[in-house]
Amino acid sequence: MTSQPFPAKDSPEAYQVETEYMTGVVERLTFHSESSGYTVARVQCRGQGDLVTVVGNFAQIQAGQTLQLRGLWRDHPQYGPQFQVTWYKETRPATLTGLENTWAAA
């Protein structure tokens, strides 16, 4: 299942809480706390033109990983739309490019 575009702030859909699922490749880590696992990452998700800002607690995360994500869209007052992860699972890359990205990040 792919994610829907983030609704406009003033639309009724912006206030609905609905769990969504996405799969994507971690392009870069903006922030990661070793002690808490709290992470802000930029992820290229299927069905999304731009990189998605993903936030949540990740035990181990690095650029190049392919992740299945479950979570909710949130609108951060300063940073805008973010996907708040409630569950994730690392998956094997499905393409040669994904595999190359995984090796390059190692």
Secondary structure, DSSP 4 states (H G I P E B T S, - for coil): -PPPPPPPTTSGGGG----EEEEEEEEEEEEE-TTT-EEEEEEEETT-SSPEEEEEE-SS--TT-EEEEEEEEEEETTTEEEEEEEEEEEE--SSHHHHHHHHHH-
